């Protein structure tokens, strides 16, 4: 329906944790070891692939990843793999 009206659609993957005292997804990875980064990205990539299939089937123009994951931005090699 969006495309018929000249609009684009986007699916945005947002990570939220439901833990006491957890304020924001901005804190994810703040104190990760290199091993924890690798494990986190392995799991995240599985979710991204799942949502990529949904985006493709639904005709979404954009799949947004990495929203508010500021502490994980320095791990460029993992993001390149995802993209």
Rosetta constraint file for C-alpha pairs under 8 A:
AtomPair CA 1 CA 5 HARMONIC 6.62 0.50
AtomPair CA 2 CA 6 HARMONIC 6.42 0.50
AtomPair CA 2 CA 7 HARMONIC 4.86 0.50
AtomPair CA 2 CA 8 HARMONIC 6.22 0.50
AtomPair CA 2 CA 9 HARMONIC 6.77 0.50
AtomPair CA 3 CA 7 HARMONIC 5.08 0.50
AtomPair CA 3 CA 8 HARMONIC 6.14 0.50
AtomPair CA 3 CA 9 HARMONIC 7.95 0.50
AtomPair CA 8 CA 60 HARMONIC 7.10 0.50
AtomPair CA 8 CA 61 HARMONIC 5.96 0.50
AtomPair CA 9 CA 59 HARMONIC 7.75 0.50
AtomPair CA 9 CA 60 HARMONIC 4.86 0.50
AtomPair CA 9 CA 61 HARMONIC 5.51 0.50
AtomPair CA 9 CA 62 HARMONIC 6.59 0.50
AtomPair CA 10 CA 55 HARMONIC 7.80 0.50
AtomPair CA 10 CA 60 HARMONIC 5.34 0.50
AtomPair CA 10 CA 61 HARMONIC 5.86 0.50
AtomPair CA 10 CA 62 HARMONIC 4.54 0.50
AtomPair CA 10 CA 63 HARMONIC 5.76 0.50
AtomPair CA 10 CA 64 HARMONIC 7.06 0.50
AtomPair CA 11 CA 51 HARMONIC 7.84 0.50
AtomPair CA 11 CA 55 HARMONIC 6.46 0.50
AtomPair CA 11 CA 60 HARMONIC 6.71 0.50
AtomPair CA 11 CA 62 HARMONIC 6.33 0.50
AtomPair CA 11 CA 63 HARMONIC 4.96 0.50
AtomPair CA 11 CA 64 HARMONIC 6.10 0.50
AtomPair CA 12 CA 63 HARMONIC 5.88 0.50
AtomPair CA 12 CA 64 HARMONIC 4.45 0.50
AtomPair CA 12 CA 65 HARMONIC 6.32 0.50
AtomPair CA 12 CA 67 HARMONIC 7.61 0.50
AtomPair CA 13 CA 48 HARMONIC 7.55 0.50
AtomPair CA 13 CA 51 HARMONIC 7.75 0.50
AtomPair CA 13 CA 63 HARMONIC 7.68 0.50
AtomPair CA 13 CA 64 HARMONIC 6.10 0.50
AtomPair CA 13 CA 65 HARMONIC 5.49 0.50
AtomPair CA 13 CA 66 HARMONIC 7.30 0.50
AtomPair CA 13 CA 67 HARMONIC 6.93 0.50
AtomPair CA 14 CA 65 HARMONIC 7.55 0.50
AtomPair CA 14 CA 66 HARMONIC 7.48 0.50
AtomPair CA 14 CA 67 HARMONIC 5.84 0.50
AtomPair CA 14 CA 68 HARMONIC 7.70 0.50
AtomPair CA 15 CA 25 HARMONIC 6.31 0.50
AtomPair CA 15 CA 67 HARMONIC 7.72 0.50
AtomPair CA 16 CA 24 HARMONIC 7.37 0.50
AtomPair CA 16 CA 25 HARMONIC 5.83 0.50
AtomPair CA 17 CA 22 HARMONIC 7.06 0.50
AtomPair CA 17 CA 24 HARMONIC 7.97 0.50
AtomPair CA 17 CA 25 HARMONIC 7.18 0.50
AtomPair CA 18 CA 22 HARMONIC 7.23 0.50
AtomPair CA 23 CA 27 HARMONIC 7.78 0.50
AtomPair CA 24 CA 28 HARMONIC 7.84 0.50
AtomPair CA 25 CA 68 HARMONIC 5.96 0.50
AtomPair CA 25 CA 69 HARMONIC 6.18 0.50
AtomPair CA 26 CA 68 HARMONIC 5.15 0.50
AtomPair CA 26 CA 69 HARMONIC 5.19 0.50
AtomPair CA 26 CA 70 HARMONIC 5.46 0.50
AtomPair CA 26 CA 71 HARMONIC 6.71 0.50
AtomPair CA 27 CA 69 HARMONIC 7.43 0.50
AtomPair CA 27 CA 70 HARMONIC 7.50 0.50
AtomPair CA 27 CA 71 HARMONIC 6.62 0.50
AtomPair CA 28 CA 69 HARMONIC 6.44 0.50
AtomPair CA 28 CA 70 HARMONIC 7.87 0.50
AtomPair CA 28 CA 71 HARMONIC 6.46 0.50
AtomPair CA 28 CA 72 HARMONIC 7.33 0.50
AtomPair CA 29 CA 37 HARMONIC 6.97 0.50
AtomPair CA 29 CA 69 HARMONIC 7.96 0.50
AtomPair CA 29 CA 71 HARMONIC 5.44 0.50
AtomPair CA 29 CA 72 HARMONIC 5.85 0.50
AtomPair CA 30 CA 71 HARMONIC 5.48 0.50
AtomPair CA 30 CA 72 HARMONIC 7.84 0.50
AtomPair CA 32 CA 36 HARMONIC 5.37 0.50
AtomPair CA 32 CA 37 HARMONIC 5.98 0.50
AtomPair CA 33 CA 37 HARMONIC 6.32 0.50
AtomPair CA 34 CA 38 HARMONIC 6.37 0.50
AtomPair CA 35 CA 39 HARMONIC 6.28 0.50
AtomPair CA 36 CA 40 HARMONIC 5.96 0.50
AtomPair CA 37 CA 41 HARMONIC 6.16 0.50
AtomPair CA 37 CA 72 HARMONIC 7.88 0.50
AtomPair CA 38 CA 42 HARMONIC 6.17 0.50
AtomPair CA 39 CA 43 HARMONIC 6.45 0.50
AtomPair CA 40 CA 44 HARMONIC 6.10 0.50
AtomPair CA 41 CA 45 HARMONIC 5.83 0.50
AtomPair CA 41 CA 78 HARMONIC 6.81 0.50
AtomPair CA 42 CA 46 HARMONIC 6.69 0.50
AtomPair CA 43 CA 47 HARMONIC 6.74 0.50
AtomPair CA 44 CA 48 HARMONIC 6.20 0.50
AtomPair CA 45 CA 49 HARMONIC 6.14 0.50
AtomPair CA 45 CA 82 HARMONIC 6.30 0.50
AtomPair CA 46 CA 50 HARMONIC 6.38 0.50
AtomPair CA 47 CA 51 HARMONIC 6.25 0.50
AtomPair CA 48 CA 52 HARMONIC 5.92 0.50
AtomPair CA 48 CA 65 HARMONIC 7.50 0.50
AtomPair CA 48 CA 82 HARMONIC 7.60 0.50
AtomPair CA 49 CA 53 HARMONIC 6.39 0.50
AtomPair CA 50 CA 54 HARMONIC 6.59 0.50
AtomPair CA 51 CA 55 HARMONIC 6.01 0.50
AtomPair CA 51 CA 63 HARMONIC 7.89 0.50
AtomPair CA 52 CA 56 HARMONIC 6.10 0.50
AtomPair CA 52 CA 63 HARMONIC 6.73 0.50
AtomPair CA 53 CA 57 HARMONIC 6.12 0.50
AtomPair CA 54 CA 58 HARMONIC 5.99 0.50
AtomPair CA 55 CA 59 HARMONIC 5.97 0.50
AtomPair CA 55 CA 60 HARMONIC 4.94 0.50
AtomPair CA 55 CA 61 HARMONIC 7.66 0.50
AtomPair CA 55 CA 62 HARMONIC 7.63 0.50
AtomPair CA 55 CA 63 HARMONIC 6.65 0.50
AtomPair CA 56 CA 60 HARMONIC 6.23 0.50
AtomPair CA 69 CA 73 HARMONIC 6.70 0.50
AtomPair CA 73 CA 79 HARMONIC 7.79 0.50
AtomPair CA 75 CA 79 HARMONIC 6.81 0.50
AtomPair CA 76 CA 80 HARMONIC 6.11 0.50
AtomPair CA 77 CA 81 HARMONIC 6.39 0.50
AtomPair CA 78 CA 82 HARMONIC 6.41 0.50
AtomPair CA 79 CA 83 HARMONIC 6.17 0.50
